[in-house]
Amino acid sequence: MYKQNRSVSIALATYNGGNFLREQLNSLINQSYRNIEIIISDDCSSDDTLSICKEFADIDHRIRLETNITNIGFNKNFEKAVSLCSGDLIAISDQDDIWLPYKIEKMLDAWEDDTLLMHHGYKEFTSKPLPPICITNEKDMRFCTDMRYIIAGNFITGCTTLFKKDLLESALPFPETVIYDWWLGVCAYNMGKVQFLYENLIYHRRHDTSAHFSIERSRRDHLAFIYNNTQALIDLNAFNEKDRLYAEKTVSIYRRLLNSRFSWKAFLWFYKTRNVKLWHKRVKKHPYFSMLLQTFKLARGSKHIASFEHN
C-alpha cells in the first residue's frame, strides 16, 4: 500500500482568516492519517489569525508556524509554505475550508504508483448546516488526460491537491503572473501523471473575502483571467511545441471575446475542440446538444448583456 511510511506535509497559507480558521485547523489535526506535519505561513494578518495558530501549535507538535515580515500575496505565501514542507507528499490547504477526517487517508489509498499529482472533488458551501457530501458525475475530471485540458481553463483547485515533493523541482519558484494551482497543474502534466479521485473530500467555503471567489466576478473578468494566465504560461515557455500552438490559439480566441458581443470564429473553435473544452458535458444525457448549447454560451463576448454562467 502506497501510504505505508509516507510522510505528508500540509501547506496552509493564512491571511486574516480568523473567522473560519479554527474550524479548518480542527479538521486538519483530526485527520485519520496521523503521519503529517502542518506548515502555516502567515502573511501579516491583522486579526486574530496568529493567536489562533499559536493556540493550536501549543497543543499539537505537528504544527509549525512561520510569519512573513511583509505582505507577499497569496501566490508567494503558498510558495513559501510548500518550500518549508519536509514530507514525501504535500497537500495544499485553504484557511477557510473544512476537510473530511479521512481526506488524506483516502487519497493515499487511491494513489497509483506513477502518479505525480492527485486532486479530488469538493462540496461548496456558504453557511451552516453543512450540505450533504454527495457527488455527481457532472465534473468527472477523469476525462482530462493531457495538457490541452488544463490550457483550456484550469480545473485543478489547489486545496484539493496532493503531490510528490519532486514536483517542486520544476514548480519553484511560483511565477507572479500565473495563479499557483494552475501553475502546479501545468508542471505536473509536463513531468508525469495527474490523477483525479472521484470523491468529495472537503467542504470548500465560498464567501466574499476569499481569494478564489473574488477572482472571477463578471464574464469579462473570467475571460481576462483565462487570457492573462494562458498568455503568461506561453511567455514562461511552459509548453512543448504542440501544446504551445494550442495555447496560442486559445489566447487569440479569448482576446477576440474580450472585445466582442458574439464571435463566430470563437464558436467554430469551441465546437471543433468541444471534447477538450467541454469535457464535463460528456456525462450529460444528451451530450451533443449540451455541448452545442454551451458552445453558443462560450462564444458570447464580454460585451454581451448576459452574465457568464460558470458551468
Phi and psi restraints in degrees (value plus and minus 20) as a CYANA .aco file:
   2 TYR   PHI     -82.4   -42.4
   2 TYR   PSI     -51.4   -11.4
   3 LYS   PHI     -92.6   -52.6
   3 LYS   PSI     -32.5     7.5
   4 GLN   PHI     -79.7   -39.7
   4 GLN   PSI     103.8   143.8
   5 ASN   PHI      43.6    83.6
   5 ASN   PSI      -5.5    34.5
   6 ARG   PHI    -106.8   -66.8
   6 ARG   PSI     105.3   145.3
   7 SER   PHI    -110.0   -70.0
   7 SER   PSI     117.6   157.6
   8 VAL   PHI    -140.3  -100.3
   8 VAL   PSI     106.6   146.6
   9 SER   PHI    -119.9   -79.9
   9 SER   PSI     117.7   157.7
  10 ILE   PHI    -129.4   -89.4
  10 ILE   PSI      97.4   137.4
  11 ALA   PHI    -116.2   -76.2
  11 ALA   PSI      93.3   133.3
  12 LEU   PHI    -137.3   -97.3
  12 LEU   PSI      96.3   136.3
  13 ALA   PHI    -119.8   -79.8
  13 ALA   PSI     105.4   145.4
  14 THR   PHI    -138.1   -98.1
  14 THR   PSI     129.4   169.4
  15 TYR   PHI    -182.3  -142.3
  15 TYR   PSI      91.4   131.4
  16 ASN   PHI      26.0    66.0
  16 ASN   PSI      30.5    70.5
  17 GLY   PHI    -125.9   -85.9
  17 GLY   PSI       0.2    40.2
  18 GLY   PHI     -77.0   -37.0
  18 GLY   PSI     -49.0    -9.0
  19 ASN   PHI     -84.5   -44.5
  19 ASN   PSI     -51.3   -11.3
  20 PHE   PHI    -145.8  -105.8
  20 PHE   PSI     -26.9    13.1
  21 LEU   PHI     -84.0   -44.0
  21 LEU   PSI     -60.0   -20.0
  22 ARG   PHI     -78.8   -38.8
  22 ARG   PSI     -62.8   -22.8
  23 GLU   PHI     -83.7   -43.7
  23 GLU   PSI     -60.4   -20.4
  24 GLN   PHI     -87.9   -47.9
  24 GLN   PSI     -64.2   -24.2
  25 LEU   PHI     -81.5   -41.5
  25 LEU   PSI     -57.0   -17.0
  26 ASN   PHI     -80.8   -40.8
  26 ASN   PSI     -59.9   -19.9
  27 SER   PHI     -90.7   -50.7
  27 SER   PSI     -47.0    -7.0
  28 LEU   PHI     -96.7   -56.7
  28 LEU   PSI     -66.8   -26.8
  29 ILE   PHI     -92.5   -52.5
  29 ILE   PSI     -36.0     4.0
  30 ASN   PHI    -120.8   -80.8
  30 ASN   PSI      -0.3    39.7
  31 GLN   PHI     -82.6   -42.6
  31 GLN   PSI     120.3   160.3
  32 SER   PHI     -85.8   -45.8
  32 SER   PSI     -49.2    -9.2
  33 TYR   PHI    -104.4   -64.4
  33 TYR   PSI      99.6   139.6
  34 ARG   PHI    -115.9   -75.9
  34 ARG   PSI     -37.7     2.3
  35 ASN   PHI    -102.4   -62.4
  35 ASN   PSI      49.7    89.7
  36 ILE   PHI    -151.5  -111.5
  36 ILE   PSI     138.7   178.7
  37 GLU   PHI    -147.5  -107.5
  37 GLU   PSI     131.7   171.7
  38 ILE   PHI    -140.7  -100.7
  38 ILE   PSI      92.8   132.8
  39 ILE   PHI    -120.1   -80.1
  39 ILE   PSI      97.3   137.3
  40 ILE   PHI    -127.5   -87.5
  40 ILE   PSI     106.0   146.0
  41 SER   PHI    -136.3   -96.3
  41 SER   PSI      94.2   134.2
  42 ASP   PHI    -118.9   -78.9
  42 ASP   PSI     114.1   154.1
  43 ASP   PHI    -122.6   -82.6
  43 ASP   PSI      37.9    77.9
  44 CYS   PHI      44.4    84.4
  44 CYS   PSI      30.6    70.6
  45 SER   PHI     -84.5   -44.5
  45 SER   PSI     126.2   166.2
  46 SER   PHI    -132.2   -92.2
  46 SER   PSI     -18.6    21.4
  47 ASP   PHI    -122.8   -82.8
  47 ASP   PSI    -169.9  -129.9
  48 ASP   PHI    -111.9   -71.9
  48 ASP   PSI      -2.9    37.1
  49 THR   PHI     -76.3   -36.3
  49 THR   PSI     -68.5   -28.5
  50 LEU   PHI     -82.5   -42.5
  50 LEU   PSI     -62.0   -22.0
  51 SER   PHI     -85.4   -45.4
  51 SER   PSI     -55.5   -15.5
  52 ILE   PHI     -87.0   -47.0
  52 ILE   PSI     -64.0   -24.0
  53 CYS   PHI     -81.1   -41.1
  53 CYS   PSI     -63.4   -23.4
  54 LYS   PHI     -85.8   -45.8
  54 LYS   PSI     -56.4   -16.4
  55 GLU   PHI     -79.9   -39.9
  55 GLU   PSI     -65.0   -25.0
  56 PHE   PHI     -92.9   -52.9
  56 PHE   PSI     -56.3   -16.3
  57 ALA   PHI     -83.6   -43.6
  57 ALA   PSI     -50.9   -10.9
  58 ASP   PHI     -90.0   -50.0
  58 ASP   PSI     -46.1    -6.1
  59 ILE   PHI    -124.0   -84.0
  59 ILE   PSI     -29.3    10.7
  60 ASP   PHI    -158.1  -118.1
  60 ASP   PSI      91.0   131.0
  61 HIS   PHI     -87.1   -47.1
  61 HIS   PSI     -31.3     8.7
  62 ARG   PHI     -98.9   -58.9
  62 ARG   PSI     -27.8    12.2
  63 ILE   PHI    -115.1   -75.1
  63 ILE   PSI     110.9   150.9
  64 ARG   PHI    -142.7  -102.7
  64 ARG   PSI     105.2   145.2
  65 LEU   PHI    -128.7   -88.7
  65 LEU   PSI     107.1   147.1
  66 GLU   PHI    -142.3  -102.3
  66 GLU   PSI     122.9   162.9
  67 THR   PHI    -141.9  -101.9
  67 THR   PSI     121.2   161.2
  68 ASN   PHI    -104.1   -64.1
  68 ASN   PSI     126.8   166.8
  69 ILE   PHI     -93.8   -53.8
  69 ILE   PSI     -59.1   -19.1
  70 THR   PHI    -150.1  -110.1
  70 THR   PSI     140.7   180.7
  71 ASN   PHI     -91.6   -51.6
  71 ASN   PSI     105.6   145.6
  72 ILE   PHI    -134.6   -94.6
  72 ILE   PSI     -22.3    17.7
  73 GLY   PHI      68.0   108.0
  73 GLY   PSI     138.2   178.2
  74 PHE   PHI     -89.5   -49.5
  74 PHE   PSI     -51.4   -11.4
  75 ASN   PHI     -81.9   -41.9
  75 ASN   PSI     -71.7   -31.7
  76 LYS   PHI     -92.8   -52.8
  76 LYS   PSI     -46.9    -6.9
  77 ASN   PHI     -88.8   -48.8
  77 ASN   PSI     -59.9   -19.9
  78 PHE   PHI     -85.8   -45.8
  78 PHE   PSI     -57.2   -17.2
  79 GLU   PHI     -79.3   -39.3
  79 GLU   PSI     -65.1   -25.1
  80 LYS   PHI     -83.4   -43.4
  80 LYS   PSI     -63.1   -23.1
  81 ALA   PHI     -81.1   -41.1
  81 ALA   PSI     -67.1   -27.1
  82 VAL   PHI     -90.3   -50.3
  82 VAL   PSI     -51.1   -11.1
  83 SER   PHI     -88.9   -48.9
  83 SER   PSI     -40.7    -0.7
  84 LEU   PHI    -109.2   -69.2
  84 LEU   PSI     -26.8    13.2
  85 CYS   PHI     -94.6   -54.6
  85 CYS   PSI     121.8   161.8
  86 SER   PHI    -134.0   -94.0
  86 SER   PSI     -23.4    16.6
  87 GLY   PHI     -92.9   -52.9
  87 GLY   PSI     142.3   182.3
  88 ASP   PHI     -84.6   -44.6
  88 ASP   PSI     -53.7   -13.7
  89 LEU   PHI    -147.5  -107.5
  89 LEU   PSI     131.8   171.8
  90 ILE   PHI    -146.3  -106.3
  90 ILE   PSI     110.4   150.4
  91 ALA   PHI    -132.3   -92.3
  91 ALA   PSI     119.8   159.8
  92 ILE   PHI    -113.5   -73.5
  92 ILE   PSI     118.5   158.5
  93 SER   PHI    -150.0  -110.0
  93 SER   PSI     111.8   151.8
  94 ASP   PHI    -102.1   -62.1
  94 ASP   PSI     141.0   181.0
  95 GLN   PHI    -103.4   -63.4
  95 GLN   PSI     -32.2     7.8
  96 ASP   PHI    -140.1  -100.1
  96 ASP   PSI     -10.1    29.9
  97 ASP   PHI    -111.0   -71.0
  97 ASP   PSI    -198.1  -158.1
  98 ILE   PHI    -156.1  -116.1
  98 ILE   PSI     100.4   140.4
  99 TRP   PHI    -107.7   -67.7
  99 TRP   PSI     121.7   161.7
 100 LEU   PHI     -88.7   -48.7
 100 LEU   PSI     127.1   167.1
 101 PRO   PHI     -83.5   -43.5
 101 PRO   PSI     -40.7    -0.7
 102 TYR   PHI    -126.2   -86.2
 102 TYR   PSI      -2.8    37.2
 103 LYS   PHI     -75.8   -35.8
 103 LYS   PSI     -76.7   -36.7
 104 ILE   PHI     -83.8   -43.8
 104 ILE   PSI     -62.9   -22.9
 105 GLU   PHI     -82.2   -42.2
 105 GLU   PSI     -62.8   -22.8
 106 LYS   PHI     -81.9   -41.9
 106 LYS   PSI     -62.6   -22.6
 107 MET   PHI     -85.9   -45.9
 107 MET   PSI     -61.3   -21.3
 108 LEU   PHI     -88.4   -48.4
 108 LEU   PSI     -56.6   -16.6
 109 ASP   PHI     -83.1   -43.1
 109 ASP   PSI     -53.9   -13.9
 110 ALA   PHI    -110.9   -70.9
 110 ALA   PSI     -27.5    12.5
 111 TRP   PHI     -82.0   -42.0
 111 TRP   PSI     110.1   150.1
 112 GLU   PHI    -117.9   -77.9
 112 GLU   PSI     130.7   170.7
 113 ASP   PHI     -75.7   -35.7
 113 ASP   PSI     -56.6   -16.6
 114 ASP   PHI    -115.9   -75.9
 114 ASP   PSI      -8.7    31.3
 115 THR   PHI     -95.0   -55.0
 115 THR   PSI     118.3   158.3
 116 LEU   PHI    -125.2   -85.2
 116 LEU   PSI     -60.2   -20.2
 117 LEU   PHI    -158.3  -118.3
 117 LEU   PSI     115.0   155.0
 118 MET   PHI    -139.9   -99.9
 118 MET   PSI     122.4   162.4
 119 HIS   PHI    -157.1  -117.1
 119 HIS   PSI     145.8   185.8
 120 HIS   PHI    -161.2  -121.2
 120 HIS   PSI     157.7   197.7
 121 GLY   PHI     -99.4   -59.4
 121 GLY   PSI     148.9   188.9
 122 TYR   PHI    -167.4  -127.4
 122 TYR   PSI     138.8   178.8
 123 LYS   PHI    -130.5   -90.5
 123 LYS   PSI     100.1   140.1
 124 GLU   PHI     -98.2   -58.2
 124 GLU   PSI     127.6   167.6
 125 PHE   PHI    -172.3  -132.3
 125 PHE   PSI     139.0   179.0
 126 THR   PHI    -138.8   -98.8
 126 THR   PSI     -46.5    -6.5
 127 SER   PHI    -176.5  -136.5
 127 SER   PSI     148.9   188.9
 128 LYS   PHI    -101.6   -61.6
 128 LYS   PSI     135.8   175.8
 129 PRO   PHI     -92.7   -52.7
 129 PRO   PSI     136.1   176.1
 130 LEU   PHI     -85.7   -45.7
 130 LEU   PSI     120.2   160.2
 131 PRO   PHI     -92.1   -52.1
 131 PRO   PSI     143.6   183.6
 132 PRO   PHI     -78.5   -38.5
 132 PRO   PSI     127.8   167.8
 133 ILE   PHI    -109.5   -69.5
 133 ILE   PSI       3.9    43.9
 134 CYS   PHI     -81.2   -41.2
 134 CYS   PSI     139.6   179.6
 135 ILE   PHI    -152.6  -112.6
 135 ILE   PSI     124.0   164.0
 136 THR   PHI    -132.9   -92.9
 136 THR   PSI     153.1   193.1
 137 ASN   PHI    -112.1   -72.1
 137 ASN   PSI      -5.1    34.9
 138 GLU   PHI     -86.5   -46.5
 138 GLU   PSI     -48.8    -8.8
 139 LYS   PHI    -145.1  -105.1
 139 LYS   PSI      29.4    69.4
 140 ASP   PHI     -96.1   -56.1
 140 ASP   PSI      78.4   118.4
 141 MET   PHI    -101.1   -61.1
 141 MET   PSI     -12.6    27.4
 142 ARG   PHI     -85.3   -45.3
 142 ARG   PSI     -37.4     2.6
 143 PHE   PHI     -87.8   -47.8
 143 PHE   PSI     -44.4    -4.4
 144 CYS   PHI    -104.7   -64.7
 144 CYS   PSI      77.7   117.7
 145 THR   PHI    -130.8   -90.8
 145 THR   PSI     -27.8    12.2
 146 ASP   PHI    -169.5  -129.5
 146 ASP   PSI    -199.3  -159.3
 147 MET   PHI     -81.4   -41.4
 147 MET   PSI     -50.2   -10.2
 148 ARG   PHI     -78.0   -38.0
 148 ARG   PSI     -53.3   -13.3
 149 TYR   PHI     -85.7   -45.7
 149 TYR   PSI     -61.5   -21.5
 150 ILE   PHI     -99.5   -59.5
 150 ILE   PSI     -44.5    -4.5
 151 ILE   PHI     -85.7   -45.7
 151 ILE   PSI     -57.1   -17.1
 152 ALA   PHI     -87.3   -47.3
 152 ALA   PSI     -29.2    10.8
 153 GLY   PHI     126.9   166.9
 153 GLY   PSI     105.9   145.9
 154 ASN   PHI     -80.8   -40.8
 154 ASN   PSI     113.2   153.2
 155 PHE   PHI    -143.7  -103.7
 155 PHE   PSI     -15.4    24.6
 156 ILE   PHI    -117.8   -77.8
 156 ILE   PSI      89.7   129.7
 157 THR   PHI    -108.4   -68.4
 157 THR   PSI     104.1   144.1
 158 GLY   PHI     -70.4   -30.4
 158 GLY   PSI     -63.0   -23.0
 159 CYS   PHI     -91.8   -51.8
 159 CYS   PSI     -22.1    17.9
 160 THR   PHI    -125.8   -85.8
 160 THR   PSI     -15.8    24.2
 161 THR   PHI    -115.2   -75.2
 161 THR   PSI     129.2   169.2
 162 LEU   PHI    -158.3  -118.3
 162 LEU   PSI     107.4   147.4
 163 PHE   PHI    -163.0  -123.0
 163 PHE   PSI     136.2   176.2
 164 LYS   PHI     -88.5   -48.5
 164 LYS   PSI     123.4   163.4
 165 LYS   PHI     -79.3   -39.3
 165 LYS   PSI     -44.8    -4.8
 166 ASP   PHI     -76.9   -36.9
 166 ASP   PSI     -47.0    -7.0
 167 LEU   PHI     -80.7   -40.7
 167 LEU   PSI     -48.6    -8.6
 168 LEU   PHI     -87.9   -47.9
 168 LEU   PSI     -37.9     2.1
 169 GLU   PHI     -79.9   -39.9
 169 GLU   PSI     -54.7   -14.7
 170 SER   PHI    -124.0   -84.0
 170 SER   PSI     -39.6     0.4
 171 ALA   PHI    -105.1   -65.1
 171 ALA   PSI     -46.3    -6.3
 172 LEU   PHI    -112.5   -72.5
 172 LEU   PSI     121.1   161.1
 173 PRO   PHI     -99.1   -59.1
 173 PRO   PSI     134.6   174.6
 174 PHE   PHI     -89.2   -49.2
 174 PHE   PSI     110.9   150.9
 175 PRO   PHI     -89.9   -49.9
 175 PRO   PSI     128.5   168.5
 176 GLU   PHI     -90.9   -50.9
 176 GLU   PSI     -42.4    -2.4
 177 THR   PHI    -113.6   -73.6
 177 THR   PSI     -24.6    15.4
 178 VAL   PHI    -148.4  -108.4
 178 VAL   PSI     113.7   153.7
 179 ILE   PHI     -80.0   -40.0
 179 ILE   PSI     119.0   159.0
 180 TYR   PHI     -81.3   -41.3
 180 TYR   PSI     -57.5   -17.5
 181 ASP   PHI     -93.7   -53.7
 181 ASP   PSI     -52.1   -12.1
 182 TRP   PHI     -84.3   -44.3
 182 TRP   PSI     -61.8   -21.8
 183 TRP   PHI     -82.5   -42.5
 183 TRP   PSI     -64.4   -24.4
 184 LEU   PHI     -80.7   -40.7
 184 LEU   PSI     -60.1   -20.1
 185 GLY   PHI     -84.4   -44.4
 185 GLY   PSI     -64.7   -24.7
 186 VAL   PHI     -82.0   -42.0
 186 VAL   PSI     -65.5   -25.5
 187 CYS   PHI     -81.7   -41.7
 187 CYS   PSI     -59.0   -19.0
 188 ALA   PHI     -86.0   -46.0
 188 ALA   PSI     -62.7   -22.7
 189 TYR   PHI     -84.9   -44.9
 189 TYR   PSI     -52.9   -12.9
 190 ASN   PHI     -90.0   -50.0
 190 ASN   PSI     -53.5   -13.5
 191 MET   PHI    -115.7   -75.7
 191 MET   PSI     -48.5    -8.5
 192 GLY   PHI    -193.4  -153.4
 192 GLY   PSI    -163.1  -123.1
 193 LYS   PHI    -120.5   -80.5
 193 LYS   PSI     115.9   155.9
 194 VAL   PHI    -127.2   -87.2
 194 VAL   PSI     107.2   147.2
 195 GLN   PHI    -136.0   -96.0
 195 GLN   PSI     116.7   156.7
 196 PHE   PHI    -128.1   -88.1
 196 PHE   PSI     107.2   147.2
 197 LEU   PHI    -117.1   -77.1
 197 LEU   PSI      97.1   137.1
 198 TYR   PHI    -101.9   -61.9
 198 TYR   PSI      44.9    84.9
 199 GLU   PHI    -168.6  -128.6
 199 GLU   PSI     127.9   167.9
 200 ASN   PHI    -106.3   -66.3
 200 ASN   PSI      97.7   137.7
 201 LEU   PHI    -138.4   -98.4
 201 LEU   PSI     -22.8    17.2
 202 ILE   PHI    -161.0  -121.0
 202 ILE   PSI     137.2   177.2
 203 TYR   PHI    -114.3   -74.3
 203 TYR   PSI      99.9   139.9
 204 HIS   PHI    -122.4   -82.4
 204 HIS   PSI      91.7   131.7
 205 ARG   PHI     -99.4   -59.4
 205 ARG   PSI     115.2   155.2
 206 ARG   PHI    -131.4   -91.4
 206 ARG   PSI     103.2   143.2
 207 HIS   PHI    -176.5  -136.5
 207 HIS   PSI     142.9   182.9
 208 ASP   PHI     -82.9   -42.9
 208 ASP   PSI     -45.9    -5.9
 209 THR   PHI    -115.5   -75.5
 209 THR   PSI     -20.1    19.9
 210 SER   PHI     -96.7   -56.7
 210 SER   PSI     125.3   165.3
 211 ALA   PHI     -83.4   -43.4
 211 ALA   PSI     -63.0   -23.0
 212 HIS   PHI     -86.4   -46.4
 212 HIS   PSI     -63.2   -23.2
 213 PHE   PHI     -85.2   -45.2
 213 PHE   PSI     -52.6   -12.6
 214 SER   PHI    -101.1   -61.1
 214 SER   PSI     -31.5     8.5
 215 ILE   PHI     -90.3   -50.3
 215 ILE   PSI     -59.5   -19.5
 216 GLU   PHI    -140.1  -100.1
 216 GLU   PSI      71.3   111.3
 217 ARG   PHI    -118.0   -78.0
 217 ARG   PSI     -72.2   -32.2
 218 SER   PHI    -135.5   -95.5
 218 SER   PSI     151.5   191.5
 219 ARG   PHI     -80.9   -40.9
 219 ARG   PSI     -62.6   -22.6
 220 ARG   PHI     -82.5   -42.5
 220 ARG   PSI     -60.9   -20.9
 221 ASP   PHI     -80.9   -40.9
 221 ASP   PSI     -61.8   -21.8
 222 HIS   PHI     -85.0   -45.0
 222 HIS   PSI     -65.9   -25.9
 223 LEU   PHI     -82.2   -42.2
 223 LEU   PSI     -63.5   -23.5
 224 ALA   PHI     -85.4   -45.4
 224 ALA   PSI     -55.2   -15.2
 225 PHE   PHI     -81.7   -41.7
 225 PHE   PSI     -69.1   -29.1
 226 ILE   PHI     -85.6   -45.6
 226 ILE   PSI     -64.6   -24.6
 227 TYR   PHI     -79.2   -39.2
 227 TYR   PSI     -71.3   -31.3
 228 ASN   PHI     -85.3   -45.3
 228 ASN   PSI     -62.6   -22.6
 229 ASN   PHI     -90.2   -50.2
 229 ASN   PSI     -59.5   -19.5
 230 THR   PHI     -87.9   -47.9
 230 THR   PSI     -60.8   -20.8
 231 GLN   PHI     -83.0   -43.0
 231 GLN   PSI     -59.8   -19.8
 232 ALA   PHI     -83.4   -43.4
 232 ALA   PSI     -59.2   -19.2
 233 LEU   PHI     -84.2   -44.2
 233 LEU   PSI     -57.9   -17.9
 234 ILE   PHI     -83.4   -43.4
 234 ILE   PSI     -65.9   -25.9
 235 ASP   PHI     -81.7   -41.7
 235 ASP   PSI     -48.5    -8.5
 236 LEU   PHI    -106.6   -66.6
 236 LEU   PSI     -14.9    25.1
 237 ASN   PHI      33.8    73.8
 237 ASN   PSI      26.1    66.1
 238 ALA   PHI    -103.4   -63.4
 238 ALA   PSI     -27.2    12.8
 239 PHE   PHI    -141.1  -101.1
 239 PHE   PSI     135.6   175.6
 240 ASN   PHI     -95.5   -55.5
 240 ASN   PSI     157.9   197.9
 241 GLU   PHI     -81.6   -41.6
 241 GLU   PSI     -63.9   -23.9
 242 LYS   PHI     -84.2   -44.2
 242 LYS   PSI     -67.4   -27.4
 243 ASP   PHI     -88.7   -48.7
 243 ASP   PSI     -51.8   -11.8
 244 ARG   PHI     -83.8   -43.8
 244 ARG   PSI     -61.2   -21.2
 245 LEU   PHI     -81.7   -41.7
 245 LEU   PSI     -61.2   -21.2
 246 TYR   PHI     -84.8   -44.8
 246 TYR   PSI     -62.2   -22.2
 247 ALA   PHI     -84.7   -44.7
 247 ALA   PSI     -61.2   -21.2
 248 GLU   PHI     -84.3   -44.3
 248 GLU   PSI     -58.1   -18.1
 249 LYS   PHI     -86.7   -46.7
 249 LYS   PSI     -60.8   -20.8
 250 THR   PHI     -79.6   -39.6
 250 THR   PSI     -64.5   -24.5
 251 VAL   PHI     -81.3   -41.3
 251 VAL   PSI     -62.5   -22.5
 252 SER   PHI     -84.8   -44.8
 252 SER   PSI     -55.9   -15.9
 253 ILE   PHI     -87.6   -47.6
 253 ILE   PSI     -64.2   -24.2
 254 TYR   PHI     -91.4   -51.4
 254 TYR   PSI     -50.3   -10.3
 255 ARG   PHI     -82.9   -42.9
 255 ARG   PSI     -60.4   -20.4
 256 ARG   PHI     -84.8   -44.8
 256 ARG   PSI     -62.3   -22.3
 257 LEU   PHI     -87.1   -47.1
 257 LEU   PSI     -50.3   -10.3
 258 LEU   PHI     -85.3   -45.3
 258 LEU   PSI     -37.5     2.5
 259 ASN   PHI    -145.9  -105.9
 259 ASN   PSI       7.1    47.1
 260 SER   PHI    -164.1  -124.1
 260 SER   PSI     147.7   187.7
 261 ARG   PHI    -111.8   -71.8
 261 ARG   PSI     -59.1   -19.1
 262 PHE   PHI    -175.0  -135.0
 262 PHE   PSI     119.4   159.4
 263 SER   PHI    -145.5  -105.5
 263 SER   PSI      95.4   135.4
 264 TRP   PHI     -87.9   -47.9
 264 TRP   PSI     -52.5   -12.5
 265 LYS   PHI     -82.8   -42.8
 265 LYS   PSI     -61.3   -21.3
 266 ALA   PHI     -86.3   -46.3
 266 ALA   PSI     -59.7   -19.7
 267 PHE   PHI     -78.7   -38.7
 267 PHE   PSI     -67.8   -27.8
 268 LEU   PHI     -84.0   -44.0
 268 LEU   PSI     -57.6   -17.6
 269 TRP   PHI     -86.4   -46.4
 269 TRP   PSI     -66.8   -26.8
 270 PHE   PHI     -84.4   -44.4
 270 PHE   PSI     -55.8   -15.8
 271 TYR   PHI     -88.8   -48.8
 271 TYR   PSI     -62.3   -22.3
 272 LYS   PHI     -82.5   -42.5
 272 LYS   PSI     -57.5   -17.5
 273 THR   PHI    -123.9   -83.9
 273 THR   PSI       4.4    44.4
 274 ARG   PHI     -79.5   -39.5
 274 ARG   PSI     -54.1   -14.1
 275 ASN   PHI     -89.5   -49.5
 275 ASN   PSI     -38.0     2.0
 276 VAL   PHI    -115.7   -75.7
 276 VAL   PSI     -76.8   -36.8
 277 LYS   PHI     -87.2   -47.2
 277 LYS   PSI     -54.4   -14.4
 278 LEU   PHI    -133.5   -93.5
 278 LEU   PSI      16.8    56.8
 279 TRP   PHI     -75.6   -35.6
 279 TRP   PSI     -53.2   -13.2
 280 HIS   PHI     -92.2   -52.2
 280 HIS   PSI     -31.3     8.7
 281 LYS   PHI    -106.1   -66.1
 281 LYS   PSI     -27.7    12.3
 282 ARG   PHI     -84.3   -44.3
 282 ARG   PSI     -42.4    -2.4
 283 VAL   PHI    -110.2   -70.2
 283 VAL   PSI     -21.7    18.3
 284 LYS   PHI     -88.8   -48.8
 284 LYS   PSI     140.3   180.3
 285 LYS   PHI     -82.3   -42.3
 285 LYS   PSI     -59.2   -19.2
 286 HIS   PHI    -144.2  -104.2
 286 HIS   PSI      59.1    99.1
 287 PRO   PHI     -80.4   -40.4
 287 PRO   PSI     -57.7   -17.7
 288 TYR   PHI     -81.8   -41.8
 288 TYR   PSI     -69.1   -29.1
 289 PHE   PHI     -88.6   -48.6
 289 PHE   PSI     -53.7   -13.7
 290 SER   PHI     -85.2   -45.2
 290 SER   PSI     -61.7   -21.7
 291 MET   PHI     -87.1   -47.1
 291 MET   PSI     -60.0   -20.0
 292 LEU   PHI     -83.2   -43.2
 292 LEU   PSI     -64.8   -24.8
 293 LEU   PHI     -82.7   -42.7
 293 LEU   PSI     -63.4   -23.4
 294 GLN   PHI     -87.6   -47.6
 294 GLN   PSI     -51.4   -11.4
 295 THR   PHI     -81.3   -41.3
 295 THR   PSI     -62.3   -22.3
 296 PHE   PHI     -82.2   -42.2
 296 PHE   PSI     -62.0   -22.0
 297 LYS   PHI     -83.4   -43.4
 297 LYS   PSI     -62.7   -22.7
 298 LEU   PHI     -87.8   -47.8
 298 LEU   PSI     -49.1    -9.1
 299 ALA   PHI    -100.1   -60.1
 299 ALA   PSI     -23.0    17.0
 300 ARG   PHI     -93.6   -53.6
 300 ARG   PSI     113.1   153.1
 301 GLY   PHI     -98.2   -58.2
 301 GLY   PSI     155.4   195.4
 302 SER   PHI     -89.8   -49.8
 302 SER   PSI     -36.1     3.9
 303 LYS   PHI    -109.3   -69.3
 303 LYS   PSI     -19.1    20.9
 304 HIS   PHI     -89.3   -49.3
 304 HIS   PSI     124.4   164.4
 305 ILE   PHI     -91.8   -51.8
 305 ILE   PSI     -42.1    -2.1
 306 ALA   PHI     -97.2   -57.2
 306 ALA   PSI     126.2   166.2
 307 SER   PHI    -104.0   -64.0
 307 SER   PSI     139.0   179.0
 308 PHE   PHI     -90.9   -50.9
 308 PHE   PSI     115.3   155.3
 309 GLU   PHI    -123.1   -83.1
 309 GLU   PSI      93.1   133.1
 310 HIS   PHI    -107.4   -67.4
 310 HIS   PSI      64.0   104.0
